[in-house]
Amino acid sequence: MGKLLCKCGHVIVDQTDDLPYKGYFIKDTHVEELYEIFDHIKDLIEALKVNKREEWVVRNFGNEPYALELSDADLIHDLWLRKVKVSTIYNCEHCGRILFEQGGENRFKTYIEEPDEAHN
């Protein structure tokens, strides 16, 4: 991503991993895709048991030569990235706004906590 400007003027930097102010969310309409990944992983494990890894790769990645060179863990990672639609969420450390990615193209909607109403 790089950098993102919050409405308060703070620059949110995303140039490394394990950021305490960055997260991901899966929309309810995409949860089914997450479950499908588990089926693909189960199929990969079964294919490995009977020495049919290459057939599994071709079935899930087509004739993409790079896929045959990937480790099993990287196959799962790439499968995850292809199938599951996640959106990025940031929490501005300066003002507390929440920035939700919209549409997967580095467009964000901003939300800010509403003040507590005074109790009478």
TIMI-2910 file (N, C-alpha, C, CB; in pm, 1 decimal, decimal comma, always signed):
<rs>
+----------+----------+----------+----------+----------+----------+----------+----------+----------+----------+----------+----------+------+
!      n_x !      n_y !      n_z !     ca_x !     ca_y !     ca_z !      c_x !      c_y !      c_z !     cb_x !     cb_y !     cb_z ! resn !
+----------+----------+----------+----------+----------+----------+----------+----------+----------+----------+----------+----------+------+
!    +83,2 !   -117,9 !     +0,0 !     +0,0 !     +0,0 !     +0,0 !    +87,1 !   +123,4 !     +0,0 !    -94,3 !     +0,3 !   +119,6 !  Met !
!   +172,5 !   +141,7 !    +97,8 !   +254,7 !   +261,5 !   +104,5 !   +209,0 !   +355,4 !   +213,6 !   +253,5 !   +332,8 !    -27,6 !  Gly !
!   +144,3 !   +464,9 !   +172,9 !    +99,3 !   +565,0 !   +268,7 !    -44,1 !   +604,9 !   +238,1 !   +191,2 !   +688,3 !   +266,4 !  Lys !
!   -114,9 !   +641,7 !   +343,3 !   -255,0 !   +681,2 !   +333,3 !   -274,4 !   +803,4 !   +421,3 !   -351,4 !   +564,5 !   +375,3 !  Leu !
!   -339,6 !   +905,1 !   +368,4 !   -363,2 !  +1027,4 !   +444,0 !   -499,5 !  +1021,5 !   +509,7 !   -352,4 !  +1151,1 !   +353,3 !  Leu !
!   -501,3 !  +1029,7 !   +641,9 !   -625,8 !  +1034,9 !   +716,6 !   -684,1 !  +1175,8 !   +703,6 !   -603,4 !   +996,5 !   +866,4 !  Cys !
!   -814,0 !  +1187,6 !   +724,5 !   -878,7 !  +1318,7 !   +717,0 !   -824,7 !  +1416,8 !   +820,0 !  -1027,8 !  +1303,7 !   +735,3 !  Lys !
!   -766,3 !  +1366,7 !   +928,3 !   -709,3 !  +1455,2 !  +1030,4 !   -572,7 !  +1509,4 !   +989,8 !   -697,6 !  +1381,5 !  +1162,6 !  Cys !
!   -518,3 !  +1457,5 !   +877,7 !   -388,0 !  +1502,6 !   +830,8 !   -274,3 !  +1407,4 !   +864,9 !   -358,3 !  +1636,6 !   +887,9 !  Gly !
!   -300,2 !  +1308,0 !   +948,7 !   -197,5 !  +1210,6 !   +985,5 !   -171,1 !  +1116,1 !   +868,2 !   -240,4 !  +1130,4 !  +1111,4 !  His !
!    -44,3 !  +1086,8 !   +843,4 !     -5,7 !   +993,9 !   +738,1 !     +6,2 !   +854,2 !   +799,1 !   +128,6 !  +1037,7 !   +670,2 !  Val !
!    -76,7 !   +762,3 !   +750,9 !    -72,8 !   +623,0 !   +795,1 !    +23,3 !   +549,9 !   +702,3 !   -216,7 !   +556,5 !   +794,0 !  Ile !
!   +128,8 !   +493,6 !   +759,3 !   +232,6 !   +427,7 !   +681,1 !   +212,0 !   +276,9 !   +685,8 !   +373,3 !   +465,2 !   +733,4 !  Val !
!   +210,8 !   +215,7 !   +568,1 !   +197,2 !    +70,5 !   +556,1 !   +308,7 !    +20,2 !   +464,7 !    +55,3 !    +30,2 !   +500,3 !  Asp !
!   +427,4 !     +4,6 !   +523,7 !   +541,7 !    -39,2 !   +445,0 !   +613,9 !   -156,5 !   +509,8 !   +638,0 !    +75,5 !   +424,9 !  Gln !
!   +546,5 !   -224,5 !   +602,3 !   +605,5 !   -340,5 !   +668,0 !   +492,7 !   -430,9 !   +716,4 !   +697,9 !   -297,7 !   +786,5 !  Thr !
!   +527,3 !   -542,9 !   +775,1 !   +428,1 !   -635,8 !   +828,3 !   +408,1 !   -612,4 !   +977,3 !   +470,4 !   -781,0 !   +802,4 !  Asp !
!   +304,3 !   -675,7 !  +1030,6 !   +278,1 !   -677,2 !  +1174,7 !   +253,1 !   -537,7 !  +1231,7 !   +394,5 !   -741,1 !  +1247,3 !  Asp !
!   +167,5 !   -463,1 !  +1163,7 !   +134,1 !   -328,8 !  +1208,1 !    +17,9 !   -334,4 !  +1308,0 !    +98,3 !   -238,8 !  +1087,4 !  Leu !
!    +31,5 !   -269,0 !  +1423,1 !    -74,9 !   -275,0 !  +1523,7 !   -200,4 !   -197,1 !  +1484,7 !    -23,2 !   -222,8 !  +1654,7 !  Pro !
!   -191,4 !   -111,7 !  +1384,1 !   -304,9 !    -29,0 !  +1343,3 !   -365,5 !    -74,7 !  +1210,3 !   -261,7 !   +116,3 !  +1332,6 !  Tyr !
!   -326,5 !   -193,1 !  +1163,6 !   -377,5 !   -246,3 !  +1036,9 !   -443,6 !   -381,0 !  +1060,9 !   -263,9 !   -259,7 !   +932,5 !  Lys !
!   -552,6 !   -404,0 !   +989,0 !   -618,8 !   -533,3 !   +998,1 !   -690,9 !   -564,8 !   +868,9 !   -716,4 !   -536,1 !  +1115,3 !  Gly !
!   -761,9 !   -675,9 !   +870,2 !   -836,1 !   -720,6 !   +753,7 !   -974,6 !   -764,2 !   +797,2 !   -762,4 !   -835,3 !   +681,2 !  Tyr !
!  -1070,2 !   -754,7 !   +707,8 !  -1202,5 !   -808,2 !   +737,6 !  -1257,1 !   -874,9 !   +612,9 !  -1298,6 !   -696,9 !   +787,6 !  Phe !
!  -1342,8 !   -972,7 !   +637,3 !  -1408,2 !  -1046,5 !   +529,9 !  -1556,7 !  -1014,5 !   +537,9 !  -1381,7 !  -1201,8 !   +540,7 !  Ile !
!  -1611,7 !   -967,9 !   +429,6 !  -1754,2 !   -937,2 !   +426,8 !  -1833,8 !  -1067,1 !   +434,7 !  -1791,5 !   -857,4 !   +298,7 !  Lys !
!  -1949,4 !  -1060,5 !   +493,6 !  -2034,7 !  -1177,2 !   +508,6 !  -2062,8 !  -1244,3 !   +374,3 !  -2165,2 !  -1138,1 !   +575,6 !  Asp !
!  -2071,0 !  -1164,8 !   +270,1 !  -2098,6 !  -1220,7 !   +138,0 !  -1980,6 !  -1300,4 !    +82,5 !  -2134,8 !  -1109,5 !    +41,7 !  Thr !
!  -1864,1 !  -1292,8 !   +147,2 !  -1745,6 !  -1364,6 !   +100,6 !  -1701,7 !  -1476,5 !   +195,0 !  -1632,2 !  -1267,8 !    +82,2 !  His !
!  -1774,6 !  -1498,5 !   +300,9 !  -1735,6 !  -1601,6 !   +398,4 !  -1739,2 !  -1740,1 !   +336,0 !  -1827,6 !  -1597,4 !   +521,2 !  Val !
!  -1833,5 !  -1763,3 !   +247,6 !  -1842,8 !  -1894,8 !   +182,0 !  -1713,4 !  -1928,7 !   +108,3 !  -1961,6 !  -1897,8 !    +83,7 !  Glu !
!  -1649,8 !  -1828,4 !    +48,7 !  -1522,5 !  -1850,5 !    -19,7 !  -1415,7 !  -1898,8 !    +77,2 !  -1476,3 !  -1722,5 !    -88,8 !  Glu !
!  -1420,6 !  -1850,0 !   +198,1 !  -1326,2 !  -1894,0 !   +299,8 !  -1343,7 !  -2042,8 !   +327,7 !  -1344,2 !  -1812,8 !   +428,9 !  Leu !
!  -1467,4 !  -2087,0 !   +339,6 !  -1493,4 !  -2228,5 !   +364,2 !  -1448,3 !  -2314,6 !   +246,6 !  -1641,8 !  -2250,9 !   +391,6 !  Tyr !
!  -1462,3 !  -2262,3 !   +125,1 !  -1418,0 !  -2337,6 !     +7,2 !  -1266,5 !  -2359,8 !     +9,5 !  -1458,5 !  -2263,7 !   -121,6 !  Glu !
!  -1193,0 !  -2265,1 !    +65,1 !  -1047,6 !  -2280,3 !    +75,9 !  -1014,5 !  -2404,4 !   +157,6 !   -983,5 !  -2154,6 !   +140,0 !  Ile !
!  -1087,4 !  -2425,8 !   +265,7 !  -1060,8 !  -2542,7 !   +349,5 !  -1081,0 !  -2671,9 !   +270,9 !  -1151,3 !  -2541,6 !   +473,3 !  Phe !
!  -1180,3 !  -2674,7 !   +182,5 !  -1200,8 !  -2792,1 !    +98,0 !  -1082,0 !  -2812,9 !     +4,9 !  -1330,2 !  -2778,0 !    +16,7 !  Asp !
!  -1030,0 !  -2704,8 !    -53,4 !   -914,1 !  -2714,8 !   -141,6 !   -790,2 !  -2762,7 !    -64,1 !   -886,1 !  -2578,5 !   -208,4 !  His !
!   -773,2 !  -2714,7 !    +56,8 !   -659,3 !  -2757,2 !   +138,5 !   -671,7 !  -2905,8 !   +173,3 !   -650,0 !  -2671,9 !   +267,7 !  Ile !
!   -792,6 !  -2947,3 !   +208,1 !   -817,1 !  -3089,8 !   +236,6 !   -781,6 !  -3173,0 !   +113,8 !   -966,0 !  -3114,1 !   +277,9 !  Lys !
!   -823,4 !  -3126,8 !     -4,7 !   -792,4 !  -3198,1 !   -128,1 !   -642,3 !  -3202,7 !   -154,5 !   -863,7 !  -3133,0 !   -245,5 !  Asp !
!   -571,5 !  -3094,5 !   -122,6 !   -426,1 !  -3093,5 !   -138,9 !   -361,6 !  -3197,6 !    -48,5 !   -369,1 !  -2954,0 !   -108,4 !  Leu !
!   -404,2 !  -3202,7 !    +75,2 !   -347,8 !  -3301,9 !   +169,6 !   -370,8 !  -3442,8 !   +117,3 !   -411,0 !  -3286,6 !   +311,0 !  Ile !
!   -490,6 !  -3469,9 !    +68,1 !   -520,0 !  -3602,7 !    +12,6 !   -434,5 !  -3630,3 !   -110,8 !   -669,4 !  -3614,3 !    -23,1 !  Glu !
!   -416,5 !  -3530,2 !   -196,6 !   -333,7 !  -3547,2 !   -316,5 !   -188,8 !  -3575,9 !   -279,6 !   -341,3 !  -3422,3 !   -405,0 !  Ala !
!   -138,8 !  -3510,1 !   -175,1 !     -1,1 !  -3534,6 !   -130,4 !    +15,1 !  -3677,7 !    -80,4 !    +38,3 !  -3435,3 !    -19,6 !  Leu !
!    -87,1 !  -3728,0 !    -13,5 !    -80,9 !  -3864,4 !    +40,9 !    -67,8 !  -3969,6 !    -69,6 !   -205,6 !  -3893,3 !   +125,0 !  Lys !
!   -128,0 !  -3943,3 !   -185,0 !   -127,2 !  -4042,6 !   -293,5 !    -38,8 !  -3997,4 !   -410,3 !   -270,6 !  -4068,0 !   -343,4 !  Val !
!    +52,4 !  -3905,1 !   -382,2 !   +151,2 !  -3859,0 !   -479,4 !    +85,8 !  -3800,8 !   -606,6 !   +243,8 !  -3974,5 !   -517,0 !  Asn !
!    -19,1 !  -3718,2 !   -587,3 !    -88,0 !  -3654,9 !   -700,1 !    -88,4 !  -3502,7 !   -686,0 !   -232,2 !  -3707,2 !   -710,6 !  Lys !
!    +21,1 !  -3452,1 !   -632,5 !    +33,3 !  -3307,3 !   -610,9 !    +21,7 !  -3230,6 !   -742,1 !   +166,7 !  -3274,4 !   -543,0 !  Arg !
!    +93,7 !  -3276,7 !   -845,9 !    +93,8 !  -3205,1 !   -973,6 !    -47,1 !  -3196,7 !  -1032,8 !   +188,5 !  -3274,0 !  -1072,8 !  Glu !
!   -123,9 !  -3304,7 !  -1020,9 !   -261,6 !  -3302,8 !  -1070,5 !   -344,4 !  -3198,4 !   -994,1 !   -326,1 !  -3443,5 !  -1057,2 !  Glu !
!   -323,9 !  -3191,2 !   -863,6 !   -395,6 !  -3092,9 !   -782,5 !   -358,9 !  -2951,9 !   -826,3 !   -364,5 !  -3112,3 !   -632,7 !  Trp !
!   -229,6 !  -2928,6 !   -849,4 !   -183,8 !  -2795,1 !   -890,4 !   -247,4 !  -2755,7 !  -1022,8 !    -29,9 !  -2791,1 !   -902,1 !  Val !
!   -246,9 !  -2845,8 !  -1119,6 !   -305,6 !  -2815,6 !  -1250,6 !   -455,3 !  -2789,5 !  -1237,4 !   -280,4 !  -2931,3 !  -1349,5 !  Val !
!   -523,9 !  -2866,5 !  -1154,7 !   -668,1 !  -2850,0 !  -1135,7 !   -700,6 !  -2714,4 !  -1071,1 !   -723,7 !  -2964,7 !  -1048,9 !  Arg !
!   -613,5 !  -2668,7 !   -981,4 !   -641,6 !  -2544,8 !   -906,9 !   -573,2 !  -2421,0 !   -961,6 !   -601,4 !  -2562,1 !   -765,3 !  Asn !
!   -465,9 !  -2438,1 !  -1038,7 !   -391,3 !  -2323,4 !  -1090,3 !   -379,5 !  -2323,7 !  -1242,8 !   -253,3 !  -2320,9 !  -1029,2 !  Phe !
!   -435,1 !  -2424,7 !  -1306,7 !   -423,2 !  -2433,3 !  -1451,7 !   -281,0 !  -2466,6 !  -1491,2 !   -467,0 !  -2302,8 !  -1517,5 !  Gly !
!   -240,2 !  -2419,8 !  -1604,4 !   -106,1 !  -2449,2 !  -1655,9 !     -6,6 !  -2338,3 !  -1624,0 !   -111,6 !  -2471,1 !  -1806,1 !  Asn !
!    -19,3 !  -2278,7 !  -1508,5 !    +73,5 !  -2173,4 !  -1468,9 !   +200,6 !  -2239,2 !  -1415,9 !     +9,8 !  -2078,5 !  -1361,5 !  Glu !
!   +310,5 !  -2229,9 !  -1490,4 !   +432,6 !  -2303,2 !  -1454,2 !   +486,7 !  -2269,1 !  -1315,0 !   +539,4 !  -2275,5 !  -1556,2 !  Pro !
!   +469,1 !  -2144,9 !  -1272,2 !   +524,3 !  -2106,0 !  -1142,4 !   +465,0 !  -2189,5 !  -1029,0 !   +498,8 !  -1957,5 !  -1116,7 !  Tyr !
!   +339,0 !  -2229,6 !  -1045,0 !   +269,2 !  -2299,2 !   -936,7 !   +335,0 !  -2432,1 !   -902,4 !   +124,0 !  -2322,3 !   -974,4 !  Ala !
!   +389,2 !  -2499,9 !  -1000,9 !   +455,2 !  -2628,2 !   -975,4 !   +582,1 !  -2611,3 !   -892,0 !   +489,0 !  -2697,1 !  -1107,4 !  Leu !
!   +639,2 !  -2492,7 !   -894,3 !   +763,2 !  -2466,1 !   -820,7 !   +738,6 !  -2421,0 !   -676,6 !   +844,0 !  -2360,7 !   -893,1 !  Glu !
!   +614,6 !  -2390,6 !   -642,6 !   +583,0 !  -2339,4 !   -509,3 !   +586,9 !  -2449,8 !   -403,5 !   +445,6 !  -2273,1 !   -510,0 !  Leu !
!   +620,2 !  -2410,5 !   -282,8 !   +609,4 !  -2503,9 !   -170,1 !   +461,0 !  -2526,0 !   -141,1 !   +684,6 !  -2449,4 !    -42,3 !  Ser !
!   +430,6 !  -2627,9 !    -64,5 !   +290,9 !  -2654,4 !    -29,7 !   +231,1 !  -2534,2 !    +43,4 !   +279,6 !  -2781,8 !    +57,6 !  Asp !
!   +306,7 !  -2475,6 !   +135,0 !   +258,3 !  -2359,3 !   +209,2 !   +230,8 !  -2241,8 !   +115,2 !   +360,2 !  -2318,4 !   +316,8 !  Ala !
!   +318,6 !  -2220,3 !    +16,7 !   +297,8 !  -2110,9 !    -78,0 !   +179,4 !  -2137,9 !   -170,4 !   +423,9 !  -2088,3 !   -160,6 !  Asp !
!   +154,0 !  -2265,1 !   -202,2 !    +34,8 !  -2298,7 !   -279,9 !    -91,0 !  -2257,4 !   -204,9 !    +31,1 !  -2449,1 !   -311,5 !  Leu !
!    -93,8 !  -2289,4 !    -76,1 !   -209,5 !  -2254,1 !     +6,5 !   -223,8 !  -2102,6 !    +15,3 !   -196,4 !  -2314,9 !   +147,8 !  Ile !
!   -111,8 !  -2033,6 !    +32,6 !   -113,1 !  -1887,6 !    +39,5 !   -168,0 !  -1827,8 !    -89,6 !    +28,1 !  -1834,0 !    +67,0 !  His !
!   -117,9 !  -1874,0 !   -204,9 !   -165,0 !  -1821,5 !   -332,9 !   -312,1 !  -1854,7 !   -356,5 !    -80,2 !  -1877,1 !   -447,1 !  Asp !
!   -352,6 !  -1974,8 !   -317,2 !   -492,4 !  -2013,3 !   -329,9 !   -580,3 !  -1920,6 !   -246,6 !   -512,4 !  -2159,8 !   -286,9 !  Leu !
!   -536,0 !  -1892,2 !   -124,7 !   -606,4 !  -1799,3 !    -35,8 !   -623,9 !  -1663,0 !   -103,5 !   -529,6 !  -1783,5 !    +97,6 !  Trp !
!   -513,6 !  -1610,5 !   -159,0 !   -518,8 !  -1478,1 !   -221,8 !   -610,2 !  -1475,5 !   -343,8 !   -379,1 !  -1434,0 !   -261,9 !  Leu !
!   -619,5 !  -1586,9 !   -416,8 !   -704,6 !  -1593,6 !   -535,2 !   -851,5 !  -1603,7 !   -500,4 !   -665,2 !  -1710,7 !   -620,5 !  Arg !
!   -883,1 !  -1675,8 !   -394,2 !  -1021,7 !  -1712,1 !   -366,4 !  -1091,6 !  -1623,3 !   -263,6 !  -1026,6 !  -1852,5 !   -319,8 !  Lys !
!  -1018,5 !  -1578,6 !   -162,8 !  -1082,5 !  -1506,2 !    -52,9 !  -1064,8 !  -1356,3 !    -73,2 !  -1023,9 !  -1549,8 !    +83,9 !  Val !
!  -1174,7 !  -1286,5 !    -69,5 !  -1171,5 !  -1141,2 !    -86,1 !  -1169,2 !  -1077,0 !    +52,2 !  -1294,1 !  -1090,6 !   -169,5 !  Lys !
!  -1055,7 !  -1018,9 !    +85,6 !  -1044,4 !   -948,4 !   +212,8 !  -1026,8 !   -799,9 !   +184,7 !   -925,9 !  -1003,5 !   +297,7 !  Val !
!  -1067,2 !   -720,1 !   +278,1 !  -1049,6 !   -575,4 !   +268,3 !   -961,6 !   -530,3 !   +384,4 !  -1187,5 !   -500,7 !   +269,4 !  Ser !
!   -888,3 !   -425,0 !   +361,4 !   -796,8 !   -372,1 !   +462,0 !   -869,0 !   -268,9 !   +547,5 !   -671,7 !   -309,9 !   +395,6 !  Thr !
!   -830,5 !   -264,6 !   +673,1 !   -884,8 !   -167,5 !   +766,6 !   -766,6 !   -106,1 !   +842,8 !   -989,2 !   -234,2 !   +864,9 !  Ile !
!   -769,9 !    +24,1 !   +860,5 !   -667,2 !    +94,7 !   +937,3 !   -732,7 !   +171,6 !  +1050,6 !   -585,6 !   +190,3 !   +846,8 !  Tyr !
!   -659,7 !   +188,2 !  +1157,9 !   -701,8 !   +270,3 !  +1270,4 !   -599,6 !   +382,8 !  +1283,0 !   -713,3 !   +186,0 !  +1404,0 !  Asn !
!   -641,8 !   +505,7 !  +1257,2 !   -549,8 !   +619,4 !  +1266,5 !   -503,2 !   +633,2 !  +1410,8 !   -617,5 !   +751,5 !  +1217,2 !  Cys !
!   -374,3 !   +628,9 !  +1430,2 !   -318,9 !   +638,4 !  +1565,2 !   -330,0 !   +780,1 !  +1621,7 !   -173,2 !   +594,2 !  +1565,0 !  Glu !
!   -354,0 !   +878,1 !  +1536,4 !   -362,5 !  +1016,2 !  +1582,3 !   -503,1 !  +1053,3 !  +1630,2 !   -319,8 !  +1109,8 !  +1471,2 !  His !
!   -605,0 !  +1023,8 !  +1546,8 !   -741,1 !  +1069,0 !  +1580,1 !   -837,1 !   +954,6 !  +1613,4 !   -797,4 !  +1148,7 !  +1465,1 !  Cys !
!   -797,2 !   +830,5 !  +1587,6 !   -882,1 !   +716,4 !  +1618,6 !   -979,7 !   +677,7 !  +1508,2 !   -957,9 !   +744,7 !  +1741,6 !  Gly !
!   -979,9 !   +751,8 !  +1396,7 !  -1069,8 !   +715,8 !  +1286,8 !  -1039,9 !   +573,8 !  +1238,6 !  -1056,2 !   +816,7 !  +1169,7 !  Arg !
!  -1144,5 !   +509,5 !  +1189,2 !  -1131,6 !   +379,2 !  +1126,0 !  -1147,5 !   +401,5 !   +976,6 !  -1237,4 !   +276,1 !  +1181,4 !  Ile !
!  -1055,5 !   +348,2 !   +899,0 !  -1059,7 !   +361,5 !   +754,0 !  -1081,2 !   +222,5 !   +694,2 !   -928,4 !   +427,6 !   +698,9 !  Leu !
!  -1196,0 !   +202,6 !   +628,4 !  -1232,3 !    +75,3 !   +566,5 !  -1207,9 !    +83,3 !   +416,8 !  -1380,1 !    +39,2 !   +595,9 !  Phe !
!  -1135,9 !    -13,8 !   +364,3 !  -1115,1 !    -20,1 !   +219,6 !  -1247,4 !    -51,8 !   +150,5 !  -1007,5 !   -126,4 !   +183,5 !  Glu !
!  -1273,4 !    +19,7 !    +43,6 !  -1396,0 !     +1,4 !    -33,3 !  -1359,7 !    -40,0 !   -175,3 !  -1481,9 !   +131,1 !    -33,7 !  Gln !
!  -1404,4 !   -155,5 !   -219,0 !  -1385,0 !   -196,7 !   -357,7 !  -1248,7 !   -252,5 !   -390,6 !  -1410,4 !    -83,4 !   -445,1 !  Gly !
!  -1159,1 !   -263,8 !   -295,4 !  -1030,7 !   -325,2 !   -320,6 !   -935,1 !   -245,5 !   -407,3 !  -1052,2 !   -454,0 !   -381,9 !  Gly !
!   -957,1 !   -118,5 !   -423,1 !   -870,9 !    -37,9 !   -508,9 !   -809,9 !    +79,8 !   -433,3 !   -949,3 !    +12,7 !   -628,9 !  Glu !
!   -773,5 !    +59,7 !   -308,9 !   -713,9 !   +164,9 !   -225,6 !   -803,7 !   +287,1 !   -211,5 !   -580,7 !   +207,0 !   -283,5 !  Asn !
!   -934,7 !   +264,3 !   -210,0 !  -1030,4 !   +369,6 !   -176,0 !  -1083,6 !   +335,1 !    -38,2 !  -1147,5 !   +381,7 !   -283,2 !  Arg !
!  -1091,6 !   +435,4 !    +48,0 !  -1129,0 !   +410,5 !   +185,9 !  -1244,6 !   +499,6 !   +228,6 !  -1009,9 !   +431,8 !   +277,4 !  Phe !
!  -1332,3 !   +442,1 !   +311,0 !  -1436,4 !   +518,5 !   +379,3 !  -1389,0 !   +536,8 !   +521,9 !  -1577,3 !   +446,6 !   +373,1 !  Lys !
!  -1414,8 !   +654,6 !   +575,6 !  -1365,7 !   +688,4 !   +708,2 !  -1480,4 !   +696,9 !   +807,3 !  -1288,6 !   +820,0 !   +704,8 !  Thr !
!  -1457,2 !   +642,3 !   +925,2 !  -1555,4 !   +647,6 !  +1034,0 !  -1485,6 !   +697,8 !  +1159,2 !  -1621,0 !   +507,6 !  +1059,0 !  Tyr !
!  -1557,7 !   +774,4 !  +1237,4 !  -1501,3 !   +826,1 !  +1361,6 !  -1600,5 !   +798,1 !  +1473,9 !  -1469,7 !   +979,4 !  +1350,7 !  Ile !
!  -1548,1 !   +773,6 !  +1591,8 !  -1632,7 !   +745,3 !  +1707,2 !  -1719,1 !   +865,7 !  +1740,7 !  -1547,6 !   +705,6 !  +1828,4 !  Glu !
!  -1843,8 !   +838,5 !  +1766,2 !  -1933,2 !   +946,5 !  +1805,8 !  -1913,4 !   +972,0 !  +1955,4 !  -2083,0 !   +911,6 !  +1773,2 !  Glu !
!  -1921,0 !  +1098,6 !  +1994,9 !  -1905,7 !  +1127,3 !  +2138,4 !  -2021,5 !  +1070,4 !  +2218,4 !  -1895,3 !  +1278,5 !  +2162,4 !  Pro !
!  -1993,1 !  +1031,4 !  +2341,8 !  -2098,0 !   +982,9 !  +2430,3 !  -2195,2 !  +1095,8 !  +2457,1 !  -2039,1 !   +928,2 !  +2562,6 !  Asp !
!  -2322,8 !  +1062,4 !  +2457,5 !  -2424,0 !  +1163,4 !  +2489,0 !  -2424,8 !  +1185,6 !  +2640,1 !  -2565,9 !  +1119,8 !  +2437,8 !  Glu !
!  -2443,6 !  +1308,2 !  +2679,7 !  -2448,8 !  +1340,3 !  +2822,4 !  -2573,9 !  +1278,2 !  +2883,8 !  -2447,2 !  +1494,2 !  +2844,9 !  Ala !
!  -2555,8 !  +1218,8 !  +2997,5 !  -2670,0 !  +1159,1 !  +3068,4 !  -2737,8 !  +1265,3 !  +3152,9 !  -2625,0 !  +1039,6 !  +3157,2 !  His !
!  -2868,0 !  +1277,9 !  +3139,0 !  -2943,5 !  +1376,2 !  +3217,7 !  -3005,8 !  +1312,2 !  +3337,2 !  -3050,6 !  +1442,6 !  +3133,9 !  Asn !
+----------+----------+----------+----------+----------+----------+----------+----------+----------+----------+----------+----------+------+
</rs>
